[in-house]
Each structure stands twice: as structure tokens, then as C-alpha cells.
Amino acid sequence: MRKEVRWAVALVVLALLASVAIAGCAPEEPVDEEVEAPVSEEVGEGTLVFVADGEEHARDGTSSKDGWDITFEHLYVTLGDITTYQTDPPYDTDDGWDLEYEHKVELPGVHTIDLADSDSDPAIVGEVDGAVAGHYNATSWSMLRADSGPSEGYAIMFVGTAEKDGEVVDFTLRFDREIAYQGGEYVGDVRKGILEGGGEAEIEMTFHVDHFFGRADKDPDDDLNVAALGFDPLAAAAVGGSLDVSLGDLEDLLSAEDYAKLEDILVHFGHVGEGHCLAKPLS
């Protein structure tokens, strides 16, 4: 009996020692797997400033590929569905419309901007506070018909004057085509969309006016001029030095070749700096 008692006591002691060893290896506090780790304070938040830029051709005027000096009193564009993304891997338009993103920021509402007459350069569309810091390297938006204001019913509206060899044409061009755009990182002399905690970053939507009219300072065989409409076909449709037309009117007034050029220009009007966007007509 004494031998059995001694073995029993030894087993109890060994069990106690094992439990003490296990307890010593356990964490002091249990881990709650359902609690998300807080965002690092080093990441931070900032303000995204969404801007629209028609470049110097909208603000200062342009000389067309066929010799017309063009100035704009107004150049209205109406924008909605504006969203910018931090994509990983970096978005490339060659990948199509699908993109993978870690964060996105939306600018609510529909906004009509005058690219020729703005209090800021480029024109501020809107701002969003509390955006997660990082590199916003993709942006999407839609060109939509304005539901009020001077360009009501149209997505793009040019109001200006063209002059060549003493001939003057006052023009208003109204385009109701709605188009969706999606582009990657801003391409230009500086990088944009890089937001630091507590700072600001610009998200730019760019509109290339020279794609409509071409440029006198480029060779006639330059790709831009070959694809551009110029102003001669529009001047030919003017009556008494005035032209006020919609896209539907121009389908009847322009040659089939020139109208096809115009449609292609409208679809590819939106850029991110010099970066090309995917584009698809919505109407």
C-alpha cells in the first residue's frame, strides 16, 4: 500500500508541475481575434482636392490647325460619379475596366465647371476630407448632361469666338453625349494624387481642347492634327458670322468623315494629364 501511495503522490506532483509550466508560457491577456488592429497613426488622413483642367487652350485660347484664332468665353463640362482609388497593383488601362483597390474616395454630386472662366487654375470641382493617406493612382468619372444652369441639357458646351483673315465667327457648340471615363495615374510634369497625413493632394481630370481644333504650332501630319476636326468645317456651317449648333445639327451639317472625327474626339475628350483613359458612351 505504501508503494502505491508514493506513486500516486508522485503523479500528483508531476501534474502540478506541468500545469505551472503551461501557465508560465501562456500570454498574460487573451487575444480577441474579432478586434481589428487600429490603423497606424503614421498613415493618417488628409484632404483630396478634385480639379478639372482644360489647360491653357481653354483659359487663354488656341490657334487651330487650319489657322483660326479661337478664344472661349465659356467651356462648360458637367461631371458626376467621380471616384479615385488607391490601386494595388497599380491600375493600367490595358487591364480593362476592372481594378483592384485598397481605398477609394467618392466626390458626391454632379458638378458643372467652366474650364474657361474659373476662380482657380485648375478649376476646383470639390474637396473630400478624411481621406486615407496614400497614392491615389486611378480615377473614374462620367460626363453627364447638366440638369440646370447655362448648359442645361448638355454635357459639354463651348461658347467662343474664332477669327481668321478678318472673318469672325461667334459660336456655341452643344454636345449631349454622356461618357464614362476611367484612367490610371496622372501623367504630367509633376506627380499628383500622393496624399500625406494632414496634407492635401490634387486629383485631376483633364480635358484636351486641342484635340477638337488641332494646333497651328504642330506639323500638319502630327497625329494630333490628323485626328482633330479643326475649325474650317464649323466656319463653313456658320450663317452671318454665327454658329449655334448641337451634336444632332452637326451630324447633318458636317461631312460623314468630319462627323466621325467629332464623335471620336468627344469620346476621348477626358484624360488624366497626358494619360489616356478608357471611355465608353453612356448615351
C-alpha positions in Angstrom: 0.0 0.0 0.0 2.8 2.4 0.9 4.4 1.9 -2.6 1.1 2.7 -4.3 0.6 5.8 -2.2 4.1 7.0 -3.1 3.3 6.6 -6.8 0.0 8.4 -6.5 1.7 11.3 -4.7 4.4 11.5 -7.4 1.9 11.6 -10.2 0.0 14.5 -8.5 3.2 16.4 -8.1 4.2 15.9 -11.8 0.7 17.1 -12.9 1.0 20.2 -10.7 4.5 21.0 -12.2 3.2 20.5 -15.8 0.3 22.9 -15.2 2.6 25.5 -13.7 4.9 25.3 -16.8 2.0 25.7 -19.2 0.6 28.7 -17.3 4.1 30.3 -17.5 4.1 30.0 -21.3 0.6 31.5 -21.7 0.0 35.2 -22.7 -0.9 37.5 -19.9 -4.1 38.6 -21.7 -6.2 36.6 -24.1 -6.2 37.7 -27.8 -9.5 38.7 -29.2 -9.4 37.7 -32.8 -12.5 39.7 -33.7 -11.0 43.0 -32.8 -9.3 44.7 -35.8 -5.9 46.2 -35.3 -6.1 50.0 -35.3 -4.8 51.9 -38.4 -1.3 53.1 -37.8 -1.1 56.7 -36.8 1.8 57.0 -39.3 -0.7 56.5 -42.2 -3.0 59.3 -41.2 -5.7 61.2 -43.2 -5.8 64.2 -45.4 -7.8 66.2 -47.9 -8.3 65.3 -51.6 -9.0 68.3 -53.9 -10.7 67.2 -57.1 -9.9 69.6 -60.0 -10.8 69.8 -63.7 -8.3 71.3 -66.2 -8.8 72.4 -69.8 -5.2 73.6 -69.8 -4.0 76.9 -71.3 -6.0 76.2 -74.5 -9.3 76.6 -72.6 -8.2 79.6 -70.5 -6.0 81.5 -73.0 -7.4 80.4 -76.3 -5.8 78.4 -79.0 -4.8 78.6 -82.7 -6.3 75.8 -84.7 -4.6 73.5 -87.2 -6.3 75.5 -90.0 -5.3 79.0 -88.9 -8.2 80.1 -86.7 -7.5 82.1 -83.5 -10.1 80.8 -81.0 -11.0 82.2 -77.6 -13.5 80.8 -75.2 -15.9 82.9 -73.2 -17.2 79.7 -71.5 -16.3 76.0 -71.7 -18.8 74.1 -69.6 -18.3 70.4 -68.6 -20.7 68.5 -66.3 -19.1 65.7 -64.2 -20.5 63.1 -61.9 -19.7 59.6 -60.4 -16.3 61.0 -59.5 -14.2 58.4 -57.7 -10.5 58.0 -57.1 -8.7 54.8 -55.9 -5.5 53.5 -54.3 -4.9 50.5 -56.5 -2.6 47.6 -55.9 -1.3 46.5 -58.3 -1.2 50.0 -60.0 -4.0 50.3 -62.4 -3.3 50.2 -66.2 -6.0 50.9 -68.7 -4.7 47.9 -70.7 -6.2 45.8 -67.9 -9.7 46.9 -68.8 -12.4 48.3 -66.6 -11.8 46.0 -63.6 -9.4 47.3 -61.0 -8.3 46.2 -57.5 -8.2 48.9 -54.9 -7.3 49.2 -51.2 -9.1 52.5 -50.6 -11.5 54.7 -52.7 -12.9 58.2 -52.2 -16.0 59.4 -53.9 -16.9 63.1 -54.5 -20.7 63.2 -54.2 -23.0 65.0 -56.6 -23.0 66.3 -60.2 -20.8 69.4 -60.9 -20.8 71.8 -63.8 -17.4 73.5 -64.2 -16.4 76.4 -66.6 -12.9 75.5 -67.7 -12.5 78.8 -69.5 -13.6 81.1 -66.6 -12.7 79.8 -63.2 -11.5 81.4 -60.0 -8.8 78.8 -59.7 -6.3 77.2 -62.0 -7.2 74.4 -62.5 -10.9 74.7 -61.6 -11.8 73.2 -58.2 -14.7 70.7 -58.5 -14.8 69.8 -54.8 -12.9 68.5 -51.8 -13.2 65.5 -49.5 -11.7 65.5 -46.0 -10.7 62.4 -44.1 -9.2 60.5 -47.0 -6.8 57.8 -46.0 -3.2 58.9 -46.9 -1.5 57.1 -49.8 -1.1 57.2 -53.5 -4.4 57.6 -55.4 -3.4 56.2 -58.8 -6.7 55.7 -60.6 -9.7 57.9 -61.2 -13.1 57.4 -62.8 -15.9 59.8 -63.6 -18.8 60.4 -66.0 -19.6 63.3 -68.3 -23.3 63.9 -67.8 -26.0 66.3 -69.1 -26.4 69.3 -66.8 -29.9 69.4 -65.3 -29.7 73.2 -64.7 -27.7 76.3 -65.4 -26.5 77.8 -68.7 -25.5 74.4 -70.2 -28.7 72.6 -69.1 -29.3 69.5 -71.2 -25.7 69.2 -72.4 -22.6 67.5 -71.1 -20.2 69.9 -72.9 -20.8 73.4 -74.2 -18.3 75.7 -75.9 -19.1 79.4 -76.2 -16.5 81.5 -78.0 -15.2 83.4 -81.0 -13.0 82.3 -83.9 -11.2 84.7 -86.2 -9.2 84.2 -89.4 -8.1 86.7 -92.1 -10.7 89.2 -90.9 -13.6 86.7 -90.7 -15.1 86.4 -87.3 -17.4 83.6 -86.2 -19.2 83.6 -82.8 -20.0 80.1 -81.9 -21.9 77.9 -79.4 -21.3 74.2 -79.6 -23.6 72.0 -77.5 -22.9 68.3 -77.0 -25.3 66.0 -75.2 -23.2 62.8 -75.4 -22.7 61.2 -72.0 -19.5 59.3 -71.5 -17.8 57.3 -68.7 -14.1 57.6 -68.2 -11.5 55.6 -66.2 -7.8 56.4 -66.1 -4.7 55.4 -64.2 -2.1 57.6 -62.5 -1.9 61.3 -63.5 0.8 61.8 -66.2 2.5 65.1 -66.3 5.5 67.2 -65.3 4.7 66.6 -61.6 3.1 63.6 -59.8 -0.4 64.1 -58.4 -2.6 62.1 -56.1 0.0 61.4 -53.4 -1.6 62.2 -50.1 0.3 62.5 -46.8 -1.3 62.5 -43.4 -2.5 66.0 -42.5 -1.9 67.3 -46.1 -3.7 67.8 -49.4 -3.4 66.2 -52.8 -4.9 67.0 -56.2 -6.9 64.6 -58.2 -7.1 66.0 -61.8 -9.5 65.3 -64.6 -8.0 66.8 -67.8 -9.8 67.9 -71.0 -7.8 68.4 -74.2 -9.4 71.2 -76.2 -6.7 71.0 -78.8 -8.0 67.5 -79.7 -11.1 69.3 -81.1 -9.3 72.0 -83.1 -5.7 70.9 -83.6 -2.7 73.2 -83.2 -1.1 75.6 -85.6 2.3 75.1 -83.8 2.4 71.4 -84.8 3.1 69.9 -88.1 0.0 69.2 -90.3 1.0 65.5 -90.3 1.2 65.3 -86.5 -1.1 62.7 -85.1 -3.0 65.3 -83.1 -3.7 67.4 -86.2 -4.6 64.5 -88.3 -7.3 63.4 -85.8 -8.5 66.9 -85.0 -11.6 68.5 -86.6 -10.1 72.0 -87.0 -12.4 74.9 -87.3 -12.9 75.2 -91.1 -15.8 72.7 -91.2 -17.6 74.6 -88.4 -17.0 78.0 -90.1 -18.5 76.6 -93.3 -21.7 75.9 -91.4 -21.9 79.4 -89.9 -24.6 81.8 -91.0 -24.0 85.5 -90.9 -20.9 85.1 -88.7 -22.8 83.0 -86.1 -23.0 79.3 -85.3 -25.2 77.8 -82.6 -25.5 74.1 -83.0 -26.0 70.8 -81.2 -24.4 67.4 -82.0 -27.5 66.4 -83.9 -27.3 69.6 -86.0 -23.6 68.8 -86.8 -24.5 65.3 -88.0 -26.4 67.0 -90.8 -24.0 69.9 -91.4 -20.7 68.1 -91.4 -19.4 65.5 -93.9 -19.5 61.9 -92.8 -15.8 61.9 -92.3 -15.7 65.0 -90.2 -18.7 63.9 -88.1 -16.9 60.6 -87.4 -13.9 62.6 -86.3 -16.0 64.7 -84.0 -17.6 61.6 -82.4 -14.2 60.1 -81.7 -12.9 63.3 -80.2 -15.9 63.6 -77.9 -15.4 60.0 -76.6 -11.7 60.6 -75.9 -12.0 64.2 -74.5 -11.2 63.1 -70.9 -7.7 62.4 -69.7 -5.6 62.3 -66.5 -3.0 64.8 -67.5 -1.5 63.3 -70.6 -2.6 59.8 -69.6 -5.3 58.3 -71.8 -8.5 56.9 -70.2 -10.8 54.1 -71.1 -14.0 55.6 -72.4 -17.5 54.4 -73.2 -20.6 56.3 -74.3 -23.5 56.1 -71.8 -25.9 57.7 -74.2 
